[in-house]
């Protein structure tokens, strides 16, 4: 765990130093740079780290032994007459008592064990938050990359229609096209402009979502994803079962079981009575000028045997065991779902890139060539353009889904050292 956290911190320091020092770098933001900013500035991760700091402070408190108690008192003070002479010679009973509580039943050791298990659970929770935030970051990053692709595709479509409308004006003056054909082109150009504005709004939302994760809310408008879509990769054969126990969510659940077990032992230790040992010095002139004494006290467990605390601790321990099995089942299901998503999206990306996109581009190019020479009706040109734009957007969407699934798989496959 410590090695893993140290490596993440080093990555954050190395990458974030350049990425955060120059706000302009957000304009060419890579996913690795975004991860460095995430580790350094993400609100959820920082909150989890503060929680672990608090648990470490609890460990210090748990290791402390009870403080001794010093009591000072004066009795036998006469209310009828004022004693004569110096204070030390007056007939007053002056008592000084020092008392120390002694814990039995290994209570201190059990407190330390409980606190240490809480720290382990907190550290594993932090690692799980980091894992989840990294997956959320990859999703937000590729959402932005997809929005950028949509904006680029729609901008190209707008430029194409603007060019066609300009050419149609010239042809209308020459009598080569009818006014209705120009009107249809203008309508399609307006629709393309609407699509472009919508894609720009989607890009702005994606920038805001990514900026929140990396703590750059004020510079959201500057963020531009610069990575390319990842290439389709073959899945390596892994034993998912052997990977489960290295996951931070499962290690956290295991630490909670150990924590509950320590609390159960603490509850049982309450049956072991603590004792208080005291030493006393007493000064009472003139007869007993200086005397000492010792004493011991302990509670009598006559009315209550801590049944409630013990039964509650047993219940918490059983609940922790059940929670561990539930977390393990959820992790197993999540890995299977991610792998299924990765395999299906990989096939889809390959089909779009290798077949559909090339055919759509070829068909659109042929339609443009034929329309310019009057060999193709305008409606067929519209159909070819719409088909190409649709395939381009679907290809970008498939690439985005594959990139998200690949990132989730790679992050989930990372083995942490126990």
ABEGO torsion letter per residue (X at the ends): XAAAAAAAAAAAAAAAAAAAABAAAAABBBAAAAAAAAAAABAAAAAAAAAAAAAAAAAAAAABBBBBBBBBBBBGBBAABBBBEBAAABBBBBBBBBBBBBBBGGAAAAAAAAAAAAAAAAAAAAAAAAAAAAAAAAAAAAAAAAAAAAAAAAAAAAAAAAAAAAAAAAAAAAGABBAAAAAAAAAAAAAAAAAAAAAAAAAAAAAAAAAAAAGAAAAAAABBBABBBBBBBBBBBBBAAAAAAABAAAAAAAAAAAAAAAAAAAAAAAABBBBBBBBBBBBBOAABABBBBBBBBBBBBAABAGAAAAAAAAAAAAAAAAAAAAAAAAAAAAAAAAAAAAAAAAAAAAAAAAAAAAAAAAAAAAAAAAAAAGABBAAAAAAAAAAAAAAAAAAAAAAAAAAAAAAAAAAAABBBBX
